[in-house]
Amino acid sequence: MAEDAAAPDADVLDDLFAVIESRREERPEGSYTAALFDHQKGENAVLEKLGEETTEVILAAKDGDDDALVAESADLVYHLLVLLAAHGRTLDDLRAELDSR
């Protein structure tokens, strides 16, 4: 990282998860995240996106495309957080599991 580049926000996952939970509760019109919680699309849409993003991460890694690897990994993490929220789980649940390993 360049010296003059700003360091990433250490709370970015917490901030993102808070937005995801807000969208789940408030369901604002036109929100992609809120639509993923819609029972019409529901969990299948989230699971399909997880599969799609996982494949894109794998292909980016295989192809040595580091920029795409990072971008697709972000998409994968986002959709994983949506799935956790849909199941009433939190980042603290995930942290506890990782900490126990």
C-alpha positions as CSV (number, residue, x, y, z in Angstrom):
1,M,0.0,0.0,0.0
2,A,1.3,3.4,-0.8
3,E,2.2,5.6,2.1
4,D,-0.3,8.3,1.2
5,A,-3.2,5.9,0.7
6,A,-5.7,5.8,3.5
7,A,-5.8,2.6,5.5
8,P,-9.0,0.6,5.1
9,D,-11.6,1.2,7.9
10,A,-11.2,-1.7,10.4
11,D,-14.9,-1.5,11.1
12,V,-16.0,-1.9,7.5
13,L,-17.5,-5.4,8.1
14,D,-19.4,-4.1,11.1
15,D,-20.7,-1.1,9.2
16,L,-21.7,-3.3,6.2
17,F,-23.5,-5.8,8.5
18,A,-25.3,-2.9,10.2
19,V,-26.6,-1.7,6.8
20,I,-27.6,-5.3,5.9
21,E,-29.6,-5.7,9.1
22,S,-31.2,-2.3,8.6
23,R,-32.3,-3.3,5.1
24,R,-33.7,-6.5,6.5
25,E,-35.7,-4.6,9.1
26,E,-36.8,-1.6,7.0
27,R,-37.1,-3.1,3.5
28,P,-36.7,0.2,1.6
29,E,-38.1,0.2,-1.9
30,G,-35.5,-0.3,-4.6
31,S,-32.8,-1.7,-2.3
32,Y,-31.0,-4.7,-3.7
33,T,-30.2,-6.0,-0.2
34,A,-33.9,-5.6,0.9
35,A,-35.0,-7.6,-2.2
36,L,-32.7,-10.5,-1.1
37,F,-34.8,-10.8,2.1
38,D,-38.0,-10.9,0.1
39,H,-39.8,-14.2,0.5
40,Q,-40.5,-14.2,-3.3
41,K,-36.8,-14.2,-4.0
42,G,-35.7,-15.2,-0.6
43,E,-32.9,-17.5,0.4
44,N,-32.6,-19.2,-3.0
45,A,-31.5,-15.8,-4.6
46,V,-28.9,-15.4,-1.9
47,L,-27.6,-19.0,-2.3
48,E,-27.5,-18.6,-6.1
49,K,-25.4,-15.4,-5.7
50,L,-23.1,-17.2,-3.2
51,G,-22.5,-19.9,-5.7
52,E,-22.0,-17.4,-8.6
53,E,-19.5,-15.3,-6.5
54,T,-17.7,-18.3,-5.3
55,T,-17.1,-19.5,-8.9
56,E,-15.9,-16.0,-9.8
57,V,-13.5,-15.9,-6.9
58,I,-12.1,-19.3,-8.0
59,L,-11.7,-18.3,-11.6
60,A,-10.1,-15.0,-10.7
61,A,-7.6,-16.8,-8.5
62,K,-6.9,-19.4,-11.2
63,D,-6.4,-16.7,-13.8
64,G,-4.1,-14.7,-11.6
65,D,-6.3,-11.7,-11.8
66,D,-5.7,-10.1,-8.4
67,D,-8.0,-7.1,-8.8
68,A,-10.9,-9.4,-9.8
69,L,-10.0,-11.7,-6.9
70,V,-10.4,-8.9,-4.4
71,A,-13.6,-7.5,-6.1
72,E,-15.3,-10.9,-6.3
73,S,-14.2,-11.8,-2.8
74,A,-16.0,-8.6,-1.6
75,D,-19.1,-9.7,-3.4
76,L,-18.8,-13.2,-1.8
77,V,-18.4,-11.7,1.7
78,Y,-21.4,-9.4,1.2
79,H,-23.7,-12.2,0.1
80,L,-22.4,-14.4,3.0
81,L,-23.3,-11.6,5.4
82,V,-26.8,-11.4,3.9
83,L,-27.2,-15.1,4.4
84,L,-26.1,-14.9,8.0
85,A,-28.5,-12.0,8.7
86,A,-31.3,-13.9,7.0
87,H,-30.7,-16.7,9.5
88,G,-30.6,-14.4,12.4
89,R,-26.9,-14.8,12.9
90,T,-24.4,-12.0,13.5
91,L,-20.8,-11.1,13.0
92,D,-20.2,-11.9,16.6
93,D,-21.4,-15.5,15.9
94,L,-18.9,-15.7,13.1
95,R,-16.1,-14.2,15.2
96,A,-16.8,-16.6,18.0
97,E,-16.6,-19.6,15.6
98,L,-13.4,-18.3,14.1
99,D,-12.0,-17.7,17.5
100,S,-12.8,-21.2,18.6
101,R,-10.7,-22.7,15.8
